[in-house]
Amino acid sequence: MSPNGSDRSSRRPMRRKLPQVLTAGLVLATASGCSYNWEDFPRLGMPTPVTEEAPRILSLWQGSWAAALVTGVLVWGLILWSVFFHRRSRTKVEVPPQTRYNMPIEALYTVVPLIIVSVLFYFTARDESKLLELSDKPAHTINVVGYQWSWAFNYIEKVEGQPAAGNEVPKELAAIPDKFQKDFPADATGVYDAGIPGTRNPQNGNPGPTLWLPKGEKVRFVLTSRDVIHSFWVVPFLMKQDVIPGHTNVFEVTPNREGTFMGKCAELCGVDHSRMLFNVKVVSPERYQQHLKELAEKGQTGYVPAGIEQTDPARNAEKKQL
């Protein structure tokens, strides 16, 4: 057998194994890319997480980038390999053998993308379900009200020194569905804070009203709108959720780092959308309770109207899910 024939026969087993090796490498890289600790890698443009839930989002973000990087390196590697090892020879001008069909290669570029998307979908669905999971009785409940062009915060709390309000839900919160009202604390007198585009944080001068949160205690946000669709986004929480008129969205976080952080509306809601800013101030639980008493002393007791009452189609759909 000629040397050339020997070379061809030695390459065939490797060519047969190449799709299997690449498939295994892509699956392994994609599956393991979402399971690393977020602190082991750069944040890739994400801010430092300030809640117990945010690292889950950051890990998903980093894992997606890792899978994309590995996929890109393999694709570019195959392209460069083809360019260098199958370039035209200066001494041989004959046309190389033409292959019309290559089932292993066709199976590779069909199956591998499906596997990659399936793995990413699994981790995304798993983390989304965990992030939207609600506890039986959160330590604090805050109704976030979006309106053109600012925010209001109804602290549904029993404020020390204020008379008990009873178990009846105030009419200002009637737009919130019953399944969320049942978790409101008993005898919650409540205080509120509301802003306008010109409101400023007195400590740092940042625009917008300031939402106060206690460090280390779980907070449930009940999101309602009084006009159009907004989006509640606290940047270092690494997540946001739409604030929809006639529909109530809910999620929970546990802040674990004190400080003042930036929040904004992330949904184009009209001409002054860019002015819908707010601040989030995470403090100790004692300072948080003191702030609630300060709001009560200012006369900001009770609640501002939560928004548009939930529509019948949404109410019926949610009843089916209960």
N, C-alpha and C positions, 0 to 999 in steps of 0.2 A: 504494500500500500504506500502511496506517495506521502511525503511529509504533509502536503496540503490536505490530503484526505484524512490523515491522522489528526490534524488540527480541527477539521470540521467535526469528526466523530467525538473528539474530546470536549468540544463546546456544546454539543447537543444536550448532555445531561444537565449542564449548568443552565442552559436556556429553559429547560423544562422546569427546573427548580426555582428560577428567578421569580415567576409570578407568585409562587407559594411563599417565598421568603419576603417579598414586598408586602403581600397581604398580611402576613403575621406581624411584620414590623409596624404597619399602619394601624392595625387593630390594637396592638400593645401600646403604641404611643398615644392613641386616642383614648383608650380606656384608662391609662394611668395618668394622663395629663390633668384630669379633673380631681385627683385624689391627693395631691400634694398639700402640705401646709403652706398657707399664703405667705407666711413670714420667711420662707426659704427662697422666695423669688421676688424680683422687682414688681411694683404695683402697676406698672405699665399705664401710667396716666391717671390711675384712680387715687383719690385722697385716702389718708389714713382712716380706717374704720373707727367709729366712736360708739358702736352698739355691739351687743353680743351676737346679733344676727348678721351683721354686715360682713364678717369674714367668710361666711358661706358664699356670698355673692362674689367677693373678691377671688376666692378659690376657683369658682366657676369661670370667671373672666380670665384668670391666669391659665387655667387648664385649656380653655378654648384657644388661647394664643399659642400654647405649647403644641397642641394638635395641629393647628394651622402651620406653625413653623416646621414641624417634622414633615408634614405633607408637602410643603413648598420645597424643602431641601431635597426630598426624594424625587419630586417632579423635575426640578431644575437639574438634579444629578442625572436623571435619565436623558434629559435633553442634551446636556453636555456630553454624556457618554456616546450618544448617537452621533453628535456632531464630530467628535474627535476620532472615534473608532470606526466610523462608516463614511469618512470623507473620501473623496475621489483620490485614487493613487496617481502619482505622476508617471509611473511605469506601466500601469495596467489601465487600459481604456475600455475594457469590455463592460457591458452592462451586468451588474450583479444579479444573482437569482432573485426573481420577484415572487413574493408570497401574497396570494390574494386573500386568504383567510388564515387567521391565527386565533383559534378558539381560546387558548389559555390567556392571551393578552386581552381579548374582547371580554372574557369573563372577569379579568382583573379590573378593568376600568368601568365595569358595570356593578360588580359586587362591592368593591372597596368603598366607593362613595356612599352606597346604601348603608354599609356598616358604620362609616364615620358619622353620618347623619343620625343613625339610630342610637349610637352611643351618646352623642351630644344631646339628643332629645331625651334620653333616659335621665342624664344628670340634670338637665334643665327642669324637667317635670318633677323630679325628686326634690330639688331645692325649692322650686316654686311652691310645692305643696307644703313644705316645712315652713317657709317664710310666711305663708298665709294662714297657718294654723293658729287657732284662737284658744286661749286658756279659759278655764271655767270662770274664774273671777280675777280679772286683772287688778293690780294694786291701784291703778289710776285710769280714769277714762276722760278723754278730752275730745270734744266735738270741734273739729276744724271746719270753719265755714268760709268758702270762697265766694267772692263777689267782685264785680268790676268796681275798683281795681285794687283790692287789698284783701286782708284776711281778718277773721275774728276767731277767738279761741274761747270756747265755753268749757271751763274747768268744772266737771260734774263731780264735785267733792263736798264732803262735810267739813265746812270751814269752822275752825275753833272760834267760839265766841258768838256765832250766829245761831239764831233759833232754828230748830228742826223744821224741815219743809214738809215732812210727811212722805208717804209712799206714792202719791199721785204724781205722774210725770207732767211737768209744766207744758203749757200749750206751745211755748217757743220750741220745744223739742219734739213736737207731735209728728214731724216729718220723718223722724227716725223710726225704722221698723220695730215692732214689738220684740222680736227675737234679740235685738241689741239693747232695748230698754230694760229687759229683765235683768241684765247684768249691771245696771246702774247701782251705785251704792245707796243703801237706805238712808233716808233723811238728808239727802244731799241738798244743801242750800244753794251751792254753786256761785261762782264768780266768773267774770268774763273780761276779756281785753279785746278791743277792736281797733283797727288801724285804717289809715287812708294813705294814698301814695306819698304824702308829705311827712308821715310819721318817721321819727328817727329813734334809734337806740340811744338812750342817754349816756351809756358808758363809752361807746366807740363811735357814735355818730352814723352808723350804718343805717341805710334806709329800711323802712318797714317796721311793723310791730314786732314784739319779741315774745316768743313762746318759751315758757319756763318748763323744765323737766327735772325730775329728781334722778340723781345718779344711783344705779344699782337696783332700780325698782321698775317693774314692767308697766308700760303705758300702752293703753289701747287708743288708737286714733279712729274716730268715727267721722268720715268725710262726707260733707254735704255742700251743695251749691245753691245759691239764690238766683242765678241767672243762666249762665252758659257753662260749658265744660271747662274746668281748670285742671291743674295737675299739681299735687302736693309733693314737692321734692326738697328734701333736706340733703344737701350734697354729700356730706360724709356718712349718711345712713346708707348710701350706695343703692337706694331703691326709691321709687316714686310710684304714686298711684293716682289714677284719675279721680277728679271730684266732679261728679255728674249730677245735673239737676234731675230729680225724680228717681234717683237710684243711689243707694248708700254703699260705699266701699269701706272696708275695715281692715286694719292690720295692727300688729303689736311690735314694739321694740323695747329693749332694755338698755338705756344709755349706760356706758361704762367709763366715760371720760368727761371730766368737767371742762367747761370752756364755752365760748360763744361761737356759733357756727352759722353758715349762710344757708338760707332757704329761698326758694323761688317757685313761681309757676312755670311748669314745663310744657304747657299746652297753649298754643296760639289762641288767645281768647278775646282778641279785639285790639283796638288802636293803642291802648296803654298797657298791653301785655307785659312789656319790659319793665314796668314800674311795680308789678305785683311781686314785691320782694318781702322777705321777713327774716327774722333772726331766731335762732334756737339757743337758749342759754341753759346749759346743764349744770346744776348745782347740787349741793348735799340735800338729803331729804328734809333736814331741819330748815335750811334756807328756803326750800320750796314751799313748805308750810307757812313760813313767815311771809313769803310773797303773796300767797293767797289771802292772808289776813290784811296785807297792805292794800290789795285790790278791794276788799270789803270795806276798809276804812275810807277809801276814795268814793264809796257809793256804787261801785261796779258789781253789785250783787244780782243774782238771777242770771238770765241768759239772753243773748241776742237771738233772733229767729234763726233756726237752723237752715231753713231753705225750703225748696219746693217739695210738697208731699210726694211720696213715692207713687209712681204711676201704677194703675191696675195690672197691666201686663207684667211689670216687674214684680209686683206683689204676688201675683198668681204663680209666676215662675219660681219664686223663692219658696212658696208654700209647698210646691211639689218636691223641693229638695230637702225639706225638713224631715 
